């Protein structure tokens, strides 16, 4: 959840959406994202809308966050009306598992009561390895969560230190084992590659250690040095080098090779799963233009071509909720061209690729220039293995 908010049109105080947006509600899937903006320590690379206890300021408390989130869920019910069941729920942050399990399950219960949950709904929470115990995981599983995404990032101590990650690497396999014992059948591990000072051997060790945990899903993201972060300031001062593009490509290929050998297949450029049932359905909803309501400070939502985003700071969010008005800061209505461009940006990253007819004339004309980077079988544009390394450039060329 990015820490900056774009400009947009004024959002109505009651959160009402136009009938045109509601007319297609849920036809491409319906999800709920719950942003929990609390962290024990701010990681130097993180640009998300998160706050340590010291940064929250007066008038804000973790202890009251669940009731505020539930109030927004009730607002969602009033705005959306008869929605049909929610297909996916994702608690992200921040570190959602800094909240007590009873708070997280209460928020999930409100989603079930107000909006309805599909019988096979995917319900995920992110977690840091040091923010869970066997008891909390058992409580979460019993409360309806069925998928965990652990922020492993690396198993090499000096790499974790550069990232300001504070967990003991040995905690990761323990947390995964606790999750399995609690009954979680879907466990994902998040990795980051390209940290300054990370050797290829360091990265290969991290991937191998992740695979030793036998996860169902792995996400591997290249480190991005975001403006305004502590990491960016260290790079600017010359204390750390910028990530090297060739090094990033080599590490991506090394990860892909190891993950494939372990039986995990890519389904999105940065994501691998043991089979189709283990793909993250919530993220697929984002990537394929579904509808979702984002709960919490700075959370973004999308319904039927209308996108809106909540006020950023937890205190501003709490003040809006207490006043009984929508926490939306602003919104925009996407044009047909906006939505087409977003399809190119997102669907081309998927293993199934992009329908050829989504490209405009200029994009189709540019296709031959992408020789070796894409294929066009069965009227779909699909990235090759080499094309995955250059996905952003391919998208730019196809959009002209």
C-alpha positions in Angstrom: 0.0 0.0 0.0 2.0 3.0 -1.2 2.6 5.8 1.2 1.6 8.6 -1.2 -1.9 9.3 -2.5 -2.7 10.6 -6.0 -4.9 13.5 -6.8 -8.4 12.8 -7.9 -12.0 13.9 -7.9 -13.8 14.6 -4.7 -15.4 11.5 -3.1 -18.9 11.8 -1.7 -19.2 11.7 2.1 -21.5 8.7 2.0 -19.2 6.8 -0.3 -22.0 6.3 -2.9 -21.1 4.8 -6.3 -22.8 5.5 -9.6 -25.3 2.9 -10.8 -23.1 2.2 -13.8 -20.3 0.9 -11.5 -22.6 -1.2 -9.5 -24.3 -2.8 -12.5 -21.3 -5.2 -13.1 -20.4 -5.7 -9.5 -18.7 -9.0 -8.9 -18.9 -10.3 -12.5 -15.1 -10.5 -12.6 -14.8 -11.5 -9.0 -15.2 -9.6 -5.7 -12.5 -9.2 -3.0 -11.9 -7.3 0.2 -8.4 -6.0 1.1 -7.8 -5.0 4.7 -4.9 -2.8 5.3 -3.3 -3.0 8.8 -0.9 -0.1 8.9 1.2 -1.1 11.9 4.8 -2.3 12.1 7.1 -3.1 15.0 10.1 -1.7 13.1 10.2 0.3 9.8 12.2 -1.5 7.2 14.6 0.8 5.4 13.4 -0.2 1.9 9.6 0.0 2.6 7.5 2.7 1.0 4.2 1.4 2.2 1.7 3.3 4.3 2.8 1.9 7.7 3.6 3.3 11.1 5.5 2.2 14.2 4.0 2.9 17.6 6.3 6.0 17.9 5.1 7.3 14.5 1.3 7.0 15.2 1.0 10.1 17.4 -1.8 10.8 19.9 -5.3 9.8 19.4 -4.5 6.5 17.5 -4.3 3.0 19.0 -4.0 -0.4 17.6 -6.5 -1.5 20.2 -9.4 0.4 18.4 -8.4 -0.4 14.9 -10.6 -3.5 14.5 -13.8 -1.6 15.4 -12.8 1.1 12.8 -12.3 -1.4 10.1 -15.6 -3.1 10.9 -17.3 0.3 10.6 -15.9 0.7 7.1 -17.1 -2.8 6.2 -20.6 -1.8 7.3 -20.3 1.3 5.0 -19.3 -1.1 2.2 -22.5 -3.0 2.8 -24.6 0.2 2.5 -22.8 1.3 -0.6 -22.6 -2.0 -2.5 -26.0 -3.4 -1.5 -26.6 -7.0 -2.4 -23.2 -8.0 -3.5 -23.2 -11.7 -3.6 -20.4 -13.5 -1.7 -16.8 -12.3 -1.4 -14.4 -14.6 -3.2 -11.1 -13.5 -1.6 -10.0 -11.6 1.5 -6.4 -10.4 2.0 -5.0 -8.8 5.1 -1.9 -6.8 4.3 0.2 -4.1 5.8 2.2 -3.3 7.7 2.1 -6.5 9.8 -1.5 -7.6 10.3 -0.4 -10.2 12.8 0.7 -7.5 15.2 -3.0 -7.3 16.0 -4.4 -10.0 18.3 -6.0 -12.9 16.5 -9.4 -12.1 17.9 -9.2 -8.6 16.2 -8.4 -10.1 12.8 -11.1 -12.8 13.1 -13.6 -10.1 14.2 -12.9 -8.1 11.1 -13.2 -11.3 9.0 -16.5 -12.1 10.8 -17.8 -8.7 9.8 -17.0 -9.3 6.2 -18.8 -12.6 6.4 -21.8 -11.0 8.1 -22.1 -7.9 6.1 -21.0 -9.0 2.6 -21.1 -12.7 2.6 -18.2 -15.1 2.1 -18.1 -17.7 -0.7 -17.9 -21.3 0.6 -14.5 -21.7 -1.0 -13.3 -18.1 -0.2 -9.5 -17.6 -0.1 -8.6 -15.8 3.1 -5.0 -14.7 3.4 -3.1 -12.8 6.0 0.5 -11.6 5.6 2.7 -12.2 8.6 6.3 -11.7 9.7 7.9 -14.9 11.1 8.5 -13.2 14.4 4.9 -12.0 14.7 3.2 -15.4 15.1 3.2 -18.3 17.6 1.6 -21.7 17.4 -1.3 -20.4 19.5 -2.0 -17.3 17.3 -1.8 -19.4 14.1 -4.3 -21.9 15.6 -6.6 -19.1 16.5 -6.4 -17.6 13.0 -7.1 -20.9 11.3 -10.0 -21.6 13.6 -11.4 -18.1 12.8 -11.5 -18.7 9.1 -8.1 -17.8 7.7 -6.9 -20.5 5.3 -3.8 -18.9 3.6 -0.6 -17.4 5.1 2.0 -15.3 3.4 5.2 -15.0 5.4 7.7 -12.2 4.8 10.9 -14.2 4.7 12.8 -11.9 2.3 16.2 -13.7 2.9 17.7 -16.3 5.0 21.1 -14.6 5.2 21.7 -12.5 8.3 23.7 -9.7 6.7 21.1 -9.3 3.9 18.3 -9.1 6.4 20.3 -6.5 8.4 20.7 -4.3 5.3 16.9 -4.6 4.8 16.3 -3.7 8.5 14.5 -7.1 8.9 14.7 -8.2 12.5 13.6 -11.8 12.5 15.9 -14.7 13.1 16.1 -16.7 9.8 15.6 -19.9 11.8 12.2 -18.6 12.7 10.9 -19.1 9.1 10.9 -23.0 9.0 9.5 -23.0 12.5 6.6 -20.6 11.6 5.8 -22.7 8.5 5.7 -25.9 10.6 3.4 -24.2 13.1 1.2 -23.1 10.2 1.0 -26.7 8.9 0.2 -28.0 12.4 -2.5 -25.4 12.8 -4.2 -26.7 9.6 -3.1 -24.2 7.0 -2.9 -25.9 3.6 -1.7 -22.8 1.7 1.6 -21.2 2.8 3.5 -18.7 0.7 6.9 -17.2 1.2 8.0 -13.8 0.0 11.6 -13.2 -1.1 13.5 -10.1 -2.2 16.6 -10.3 -4.4 19.2 -7.6 -5.3 19.9 -6.2 -1.8 23.2 -4.3 -1.8 25.9 -6.7 -0.7 23.9 -9.9 -1.5 26.0 -12.3 -3.5 24.7 -14.9 -5.9 25.5 -17.5 -3.3 23.5 -15.6 -0.7 20.5 -15.5 -3.0 20.7 -19.2 -4.0 20.9 -20.0 -0.3 17.8 -18.0 0.4 15.9 -19.7 -2.4 17.1 -23.2 -1.3 16.2 -22.5 2.3 12.7 -21.3 1.3 12.2 -24.5 -0.8 13.3 -26.6 2.2 10.2 -25.3 3.9 8.1 -26.9 1.1 5.9 -23.8 0.5 2.9 -24.0 -1.8 3.7 -20.6 -3.3 6.7 -18.3 -3.6 6.8 -14.6 -4.5 10.2 -13.2 -5.5 10.6 -9.5 -6.1 13.6 -7.4 -7.1 14.6 -4.8 -4.6 13.3 -1.3 -5.7 15.0 1.7 -4.1 12.0 4.0 -3.5 12.3 7.7 -3.1 11.9 8.9 0.5 13.0 5.7 2.1 15.9 5.2 4.5 17.5 2.9 1.9 17.3 5.6 -0.8 19.0 8.0 1.5 21.8 5.5 2.2 22.3 5.0 -1.6 22.3 8.7 -2.2 25.0 9.2 0.4 27.1 6.5 -1.2 26.9 4.1 1.7 25.2 1.4 -0.5 25.2 0.8 -4.2 22.1 0.8 -6.4 20.9 -2.7 -7.4 22.6 -3.8 -10.7 20.2 -4.7 -13.5 22.4 -7.5 -14.8 22.7 -8.9 -11.3 18.9 -8.8 -10.9 18.3 -10.7 -14.1 20.8 -13.4 -13.1 19.2 -13.8 -9.8 15.7 -14.0 -11.3 16.9 -16.8 -13.7 18.6 -18.6 -10.8 15.4 -18.5 -8.7 13.2 -19.6 -11.7 15.5 -22.6 -12.3 15.4 -23.7 -8.7 11.7 -23.1 -8.3 10.9 -25.1 -11.4 13.1 -28.0 -10.3 11.2 -28.0 -7.0 7.8 -28.3 -8.9 6.7 -24.6 -8.6 5.6 -23.0 -11.9 5.4 -19.3 -12.7 2.0 -17.9 -13.3 2.9 -14.2 -13.0 6.3 -12.7 -13.6 7.1 -12.6 -9.8 5.0 -15.5 -8.6 5.3 -19.3 -8.6 2.8 -21.9 -7.3 2.9 -25.7 -6.9 -0.3 -26.0 -8.9 -3.2 -23.9 -10.2 -5.1 -24.2 -6.9 -2.2 -22.6 -5.0 -2.1 -19.4 -7.1 -3.0 -16.3 -5.1 -6.6 -15.8 -6.2 -6.8 -12.4 -4.6 -3.8 -11.0 -6.6 -5.3 -12.6 -9.7 -8.4 -10.6 -9.1 -6.3 -7.4 -9.2 -4.4 -8.5 -12.3 -7.6 -9.4 -14.2 -9.7 -6.3 -13.4 -11.9 -7.6 -10.7 -13.8 -5.6 -8.1 -12.5 -5.1 -4.5 -13.1 -2.9 -1.5 -10.0 -1.7 0.3 -10.5 -1.2 4.1 -8.1 0.9 6.1 -5.9 4.0 5.9 -4.6 4.6 2.4 -6.4 1.5 1.0 -7.4 1.6 -2.6 -10.6 0.1 -4.0 -12.1 -0.6 -7.4 -15.6 -1.3 -8.4 -16.9 -1.2 -12.0 -14.3 1.2 -13.3 -14.4 3.6 -10.3 -11.3 3.7 -8.2 -10.9 5.4 -4.9 -8.4 5.7 -2.1 -8.8 6.3 1.6 -7.1 9.1 3.6 -3.6 8.1 4.5 -2.9 8.6 8.2 -4.6 6.3 10.8 -5.7 9.3 12.8 -7.4 11.0 9.8 -9.0 7.6 9.0 -10.2 7.2 12.6 -11.6 10.7 12.6 -13.6 10.0 9.4 -15.0 6.8 10.8 -16.0 8.4 14.1 -17.8 11.1 12.1 -19.8 8.5 10.2 -18.5 9.6 6.8 -16.6 7.7 4.1 -12.8 7.6 4.7 -12.3 8.0 0.9 -9.8 10.8 0.1 -10.6 11.0 -3.6 -11.6 8.9 -6.6 -11.4 8.6 -10.4 -13.5 7.1 -13.1 -11.5 5.0 -15.5 -12.1 5.6 -19.2 -12.3 2.6 -21.6 -8.8 3.5 -22.7 -7.6 3.6 -19.1 -8.9 0.1 -18.6 -7.4 -1.2 -21.8 -4.0 0.2 -20.9 -4.2 -1.4 -17.4 -5.1 -4.7 -19.0 -1.9 -4.5 -21.1 0.1 -3.5 -18.1 -1.2 -6.4 -15.9 -2.4 -9.3 -18.0 0.8 -9.4 -20.1 2.6 -10.4 -16.9 0.4 -13.5 -16.5 1.4 -17.0 -17.9 -1.8 -17.0 -19.9 -0.9 -13.7 -21.4 -3.0 -11.0 -23.0 -5.8 -11.4 -25.6 -4.4 -10.1 -28.9 -7.6 -8.0 -29.5 -6.8 -5.8 -26.4 -3.9 -4.3 -28.3 -4.6 -1.3 -30.5 -3.3 -0.9 -34.0 0.0 0.5 -32.9 0.5 -2.3 -30.4 -0.1 -4.9 -33.1 2.3 -3.2 -35.4 5.0 -3.3 -32.7 4.6 -7.0 -32.1 7.1 -8.2 -34.7 9.7 -6.0 -33.0 9.3 -8.1 -29.9 10.8 -11.2 -31.6 12.0 -13.7 -29.0 10.2 -11.8 -26.2 6.6 -12.8 -26.9 4.7 -15.4 -28.7 1.2 -14.9 -30.2 -0.3 -18.4 -30.2 -4.1 -18.9 -29.9 -4.7 -15.2 -30.3 -2.9 -14.3 -27.1 0.3 -12.4 -26.5 2.5 -14.4 -24.1 5.9 -13.5 -22.6 8.7 -15.9 -23.3 11.2 -16.7 -20.6 13.5 -14.0 -22.0 10.5 -11.7 -22.3 9.8 -12.0 -18.5 13.2 -10.4 -17.9 12.2 -7.4 -20.0 8.4 -7.3 -19.3 8.3 -3.6 -18.5 10.0 -2.7 -21.7 7.7 -5.0 -23.7 4.7 -3.3 -22.2 6.1 0.2 -23.0 6.6 -0.8 -26.6 3.2 -2.4 -27.0 1.6 0.7 -25.6 3.6 3.0 -27.8 
